[in-house]
Amino acid sequence: MTHDDDDAEDRGGAAEPPAHLAGLTGMDLVRRTLEEARGAARSQGKNVGRGRRAPTPRRVAGSSRRRWSGPGPDSRDPQLLGAATSDLARSRGWSGRVAEGAVFGRWRTVVGDQIAAHASPTSLNEGVLTVAAESTAWATQLRMVQAQLLAKIAAAVGDGVVTSIKITGPVGPSWRKGRYNVRGRGPRDTYG
């Protein structure tokens, strides 16, 4: 410790400012000290200054990836499961198959509880959705509202997934018994 430091401690512990800062007090002293610190940093080659932004990373041609997150949403932020699976399906080319599966998975919400209670989708081949109704009356009703059903399905899962609807009613009883059968009327042809 030097003799000047001992004198400063004897006067209450505060050291005197250098001679060039002697007349300054309060905020003027702080501003002047900050300016000197910035000047020293600049002389060392550092980028300093009030209101300046951090240097932006150099962009390489064809590269648009940032190295920092930033204040807005980013693909590296946590994502909802639905959004993550949609991105995965899109990147793998599964979007069409996922949309087809959504017709079956969302059937009740797309067509409503009343229709879903009396009709269900059975197959989807090349844009043709086959719907099985529980009675012929329901099959007829569904044929009359077929255009509205197509519009609801397109709004829910996307255009072009279902292009037409084939509505089937209940199937009548079969006279076939066993593994083998004969074409024609069978045993009834002997009665008349």
Order of alpha helices (4+ residues) and beta strands (2+ residues): alpha-alpha-alpha-alpha-alpha-alpha-beta-beta-alpha-alpha-beta
